[in-house]
Amino acid sequence: MKMRYTIAIFLLMLTHLCFSQNKTEIYVIGNIHDSVPNYHPKILFDILDRIKPDIILHEVDANGMKEYESGVGITGNEIKASNTYLKNHPKTLRFPFDFEGRNQYRKDKGMVPTDNLSVKLIDSLYKVKQLTASEMKLYENFTNATKELMKIAELSPENFNSAATDKIGERRQNAQYSDLLTIIKERPEFANRFVVKPNGEKISYRDGFKLMSGFWDLRNQTMAKNIYKIAETYPGKKIVVLTGFLHRYYILRELRRINTNQYMVKEFYD
């Protein structure tokens, strides 16, 4: 009886060990898209080569992935590093994971260029002291968080891929899409300025920025779902997700929320 019990425990441990060894691993790497002295394709390639991913996911849609694979006009850190890795590991799979048709979608809805125009208008009102005290505080919170992240972006990639930076990134994005929206909703300047959408209809800065605020959530949630689908389709693989580091906090949060214990989310420096 004791022998049977011992064997049962051994088999259970062996099964758990095998399952752990075959469990899907996901690495969400936040990137600076353009090459800078502290972060360039060689640095990212070395990270990829250390992880040895089976699958690399890029922050583009299907058309963007085709452009990446064509090799024409390639300048970003992610695709340059990915192409180099693929040459050394030709069996590596690569997929897009972004919101499909994101750029045209934003233009068609009028989110672009109303988003940038709205922020520029807030900045101009701030400089001439036309904002209320509470509005000034909201805008300063946004700019201060941006400055914090810019300083961190001058450091090594471990620094802008950390839980501490994720918190600052979340604070900064909440300030942009919630606090600035509060200013935009209250001030008439944003209701009285318009852009023309591709279909010829006018949209106010206020309405366009409001749409972009909602799209920030929709886009990130969609990206996380797309990553999850790929993880389900290719179980037991190492998957590297290459994204802008401002998306990292949101994608990680969503992946942990929808995870049914099918994968492990890991950091590249662990």
C-alpha positions as CSV (number, residue, x, y, z in Angstrom):
1,M,0.0,0.0,0.0
2,K,2.8,2.4,0.9
3,M,4.6,1.5,-2.3
4,R,1.5,2.3,-4.4
5,Y,1.1,5.6,-2.6
6,T,4.8,6.5,-3.3
7,I,4.5,5.6,-6.9
8,A,1.3,7.7,-7.2
9,I,3.0,10.7,-5.7
10,F,6.0,10.2,-8.0
11,L,3.8,10.1,-11.1
12,L,1.9,13.2,-10.0
13,M,5.1,15.1,-9.6
14,L,6.4,13.9,-12.9
15,T,3.2,15.0,-14.7
16,H,3.4,18.4,-13.0
17,L,7.1,18.7,-14.0
18,C,6.4,17.8,-17.7
19,F,3.4,20.2,-17.7
20,S,5.6,23.0,-16.3
21,Q,8.3,22.4,-18.8
22,N,5.8,22.6,-21.7
23,K,3.9,25.6,-20.5
24,T,3.6,28.5,-22.9
25,E,5.9,31.4,-22.0
26,I,5.0,35.0,-23.0
27,Y,7.5,37.8,-22.8
28,V,6.0,41.3,-23.3
29,I,9.0,43.6,-24.3
30,G,8.3,47.3,-24.3
31,N,10.3,49.1,-27.0
32,I,11.4,52.4,-28.2
33,H,10.6,52.2,-31.8
34,D,13.4,54.4,-33.2
35,S,17.1,53.6,-32.8
36,V,18.8,55.6,-30.1
37,P,22.2,55.2,-28.4
38,N,20.8,53.3,-25.4
39,Y,18.4,51.1,-27.5
40,H,19.0,50.0,-31.0
41,P,18.4,46.8,-33.0
42,K,21.6,45.0,-31.8
43,I,20.4,45.4,-28.2
44,L,17.0,44.0,-29.0
45,F,18.5,41.2,-31.1
46,D,20.7,40.1,-28.1
47,I,17.5,40.0,-25.9
48,L,15.7,37.8,-28.5
49,D,18.8,35.6,-28.9
50,R,18.9,35.1,-25.2
51,I,15.2,34.1,-24.9
52,K,15.2,32.0,-28.1
53,P,11.5,32.6,-29.0
54,D,9.5,30.3,-31.2
55,I,7.1,33.1,-32.1
56,I,7.6,36.8,-32.4
57,L,4.5,39.1,-32.4
58,H,4.7,42.6,-33.9
59,E,2.6,45.7,-33.1
60,V,1.2,46.0,-36.6
61,D,-1.9,44.8,-38.4
62,A,-1.9,42.3,-41.4
63,N,-0.9,44.9,-44.0
64,G,1.8,46.3,-41.7
65,M,3.2,42.8,-41.3
66,K,3.4,42.4,-45.1
67,E,5.3,45.7,-45.3
68,Y,7.7,44.4,-42.6
69,E,8.3,41.2,-44.4
70,S,8.9,42.9,-47.7
71,G,12.0,44.6,-46.2
72,V,11.2,47.9,-48.0
73,G,11.8,51.0,-45.9
74,I,12.5,49.1,-42.7
75,T,13.8,51.4,-40.0
76,G,12.3,50.4,-36.6
77,N,14.2,48.6,-33.9
78,E,11.7,45.8,-33.6
79,I,11.6,44.7,-37.3
80,K,15.4,45.1,-37.8
81,A,16.1,42.9,-34.7
82,S,13.4,40.5,-35.7
83,N,14.7,40.1,-39.3
84,T,18.2,39.4,-37.9
85,Y,16.9,36.8,-35.5
86,L,14.9,35.2,-38.3
87,K,18.0,34.8,-40.4
88,N,19.7,32.9,-37.6
89,H,16.5,31.0,-36.6
90,P,14.5,30.5,-39.9
91,K,11.8,28.3,-38.3
92,T,10.7,31.2,-36.1
93,L,7.0,32.2,-36.7
94,R,6.0,35.9,-36.9
95,F,2.5,37.3,-36.6
96,P,0.8,40.7,-36.3
97,F,-1.3,41.3,-33.2
98,D,-2.5,44.9,-33.5
99,F,-6.1,46.2,-34.1
100,E,-6.8,45.4,-37.7
101,G,-6.8,48.5,-39.9
102,R,-6.0,50.7,-37.0
103,N,-4.6,53.7,-38.9
104,Q,-7.4,54.0,-41.4
105,Y,-10.0,53.3,-38.7
106,R,-8.7,56.3,-36.6
107,K,-8.7,58.6,-39.7
108,D,-12.2,57.5,-40.8
109,K,-13.6,58.1,-37.3
110,G,-12.0,61.5,-37.0
111,M,-9.8,60.5,-34.1
112,V,-6.8,61.6,-36.2
113,P,-5.8,64.4,-36.3
114,T,-8.2,65.7,-33.6
115,D,-6.2,64.0,-30.9
116,N,-2.9,65.8,-31.5
117,L,-4.7,69.1,-32.3
118,S,-6.5,68.9,-29.0
119,V,-3.4,68.4,-27.0
120,K,-1.7,71.3,-28.8
121,L,-4.6,73.5,-28.1
122,I,-4.5,72.7,-24.4
123,D,-0.8,73.4,-24.4
124,S,-1.3,76.8,-26.1
125,L,-4.0,77.7,-23.6
126,Y,-1.7,76.7,-20.7
127,K,1.1,78.8,-22.0
128,V,-1.0,82.0,-22.2
129,K,-2.5,81.2,-18.8
130,Q,-6.1,80.7,-20.0
131,L,-6.7,77.4,-18.2
132,T,-8.3,77.4,-14.8
133,A,-6.2,76.3,-11.8
134,S,-7.7,72.8,-11.7
135,E,-7.2,72.5,-15.5
136,M,-3.6,73.6,-15.2
137,K,-3.0,71.0,-12.5
138,L,-4.4,68.2,-14.8
139,Y,-2.2,69.3,-17.7
140,E,0.9,69.5,-15.5
141,N,0.3,66.0,-14.2
142,F,0.2,64.8,-17.8
143,T,3.4,66.7,-18.8
144,N,5.3,65.7,-15.6
145,A,4.5,62.0,-16.2
146,T,5.7,62.4,-19.8
147,K,9.0,63.9,-18.6
148,E,9.5,61.1,-16.1
149,L,9.1,58.5,-18.9
150,M,11.4,60.4,-21.3
151,K,14.2,60.2,-18.7
152,I,13.6,56.5,-18.1
153,A,13.7,55.9,-21.9
154,E,17.3,57.1,-21.9
155,L,18.3,54.2,-19.7
156,S,18.8,50.5,-20.4
157,P,15.7,48.4,-21.5
158,E,15.4,46.8,-18.1
159,N,14.4,50.2,-16.8
160,F,11.5,50.8,-19.2
161,N,10.4,47.2,-18.8
162,S,9.7,47.3,-15.1
163,A,6.7,47.3,-12.9
164,A,7.7,50.7,-11.6
165,T,7.7,52.2,-15.1
166,D,4.5,50.4,-16.0
167,K,2.8,52.3,-13.1
168,I,4.1,55.6,-14.5
169,G,3.0,54.7,-18.0
170,E,-0.5,53.9,-16.7
171,R,-0.6,57.2,-14.8
172,R,0.5,59.1,-17.9
173,Q,-2.0,57.4,-20.2
174,N,-4.8,57.9,-17.7
175,A,-3.8,61.6,-17.6
176,Q,-4.0,61.8,-21.4
177,Y,-7.2,60.0,-22.0
178,S,-9.1,60.8,-18.9
179,D,-7.8,64.0,-17.3
180,L,-7.2,65.9,-20.6
181,L,-10.6,64.7,-21.7
182,T,-12.1,66.4,-18.6
183,I,-10.6,69.7,-19.8
184,I,-11.8,69.2,-23.4
185,K,-15.3,68.4,-22.3
186,E,-15.6,71.6,-20.2
187,R,-14.1,74.2,-22.6
188,P,-16.0,75.6,-25.6
189,E,-12.8,75.9,-27.7
190,F,-12.9,72.2,-28.3
191,A,-16.5,72.1,-29.4
192,N,-16.0,75.0,-31.8
193,R,-13.0,73.7,-33.7
194,F,-13.4,71.1,-36.4
195,V,-11.6,68.8,-38.8
196,V,-13.0,67.1,-41.9
197,K,-13.1,63.3,-42.0
198,P,-12.3,61.4,-45.2
199,N,-16.1,61.1,-45.9
200,G,-16.5,64.9,-45.9
201,E,-18.2,65.1,-42.6
202,K,-17.0,67.5,-39.9
203,I,-16.1,66.4,-36.4
204,S,-15.2,68.6,-33.4
205,Y,-11.9,68.4,-31.5
206,R,-14.0,67.4,-28.5
207,D,-15.8,64.5,-30.2
208,G,-12.7,63.3,-32.0
209,F,-10.6,63.2,-28.8
210,K,-13.4,61.5,-27.0
211,L,-13.4,58.7,-29.6
212,M,-9.6,58.4,-29.3
213,S,-9.8,58.0,-25.6
214,G,-12.2,55.1,-26.0
215,F,-10.0,53.6,-28.7
216,W,-7.0,53.4,-26.4
217,D,-9.0,50.9,-24.3
218,L,-10.4,49.0,-27.3
219,R,-7.0,48.8,-29.1
220,N,-5.1,47.4,-26.1
221,Q,-7.9,45.0,-25.2
222,T,-7.9,43.8,-28.8
223,M,-4.2,43.3,-28.8
224,A,-4.2,41.3,-25.6
225,K,-7.0,39.1,-27.0
226,N,-5.0,38.5,-30.2
227,I,-1.9,37.5,-28.2
228,Y,-4.1,35.1,-26.2
229,K,-5.5,33.5,-29.3
230,I,-2.0,32.9,-30.7
231,A,-0.9,31.4,-27.4
232,E,-3.9,29.1,-27.5
233,T,-3.1,28.1,-31.1
234,Y,0.5,27.4,-30.3
235,P,0.7,25.9,-26.8
236,G,4.0,25.2,-25.2
237,K,5.9,27.8,-27.2
238,K,8.0,30.8,-26.2
239,I,6.3,33.9,-27.5
240,V,7.9,37.4,-27.6
241,V,5.5,40.3,-27.9
242,L,7.2,43.5,-29.2
243,T,5.2,46.6,-28.4
244,G,5.8,50.2,-27.5
245,F,6.6,50.5,-23.8
246,L,3.5,52.7,-23.1
247,H,1.3,49.7,-24.1
248,R,3.1,47.3,-21.8
249,Y,1.1,47.9,-18.6
250,Y,-2.2,47.5,-20.3
251,I,-1.3,44.4,-22.3
252,L,0.2,42.7,-19.2
253,R,-2.9,43.6,-17.1
254,E,-5.2,42.2,-19.7
255,L,-3.1,39.0,-20.2
256,R,-3.1,38.3,-16.5
257,R,-6.9,39.0,-16.4
258,I,-7.8,36.6,-19.2
259,N,-5.2,33.9,-18.4
260,T,-6.7,30.6,-17.4
261,N,-3.3,29.3,-16.2
262,Q,-2.4,28.3,-19.7
263,Y,0.7,30.4,-20.0
264,M,3.4,32.1,-17.9
265,V,4.1,35.8,-18.3
266,K,7.8,36.4,-17.9
267,E,10.4,39.2,-18.1
268,F,13.3,39.0,-20.4
269,Y,15.8,39.8,-17.7
270,D,14.6,37.1,-15.2
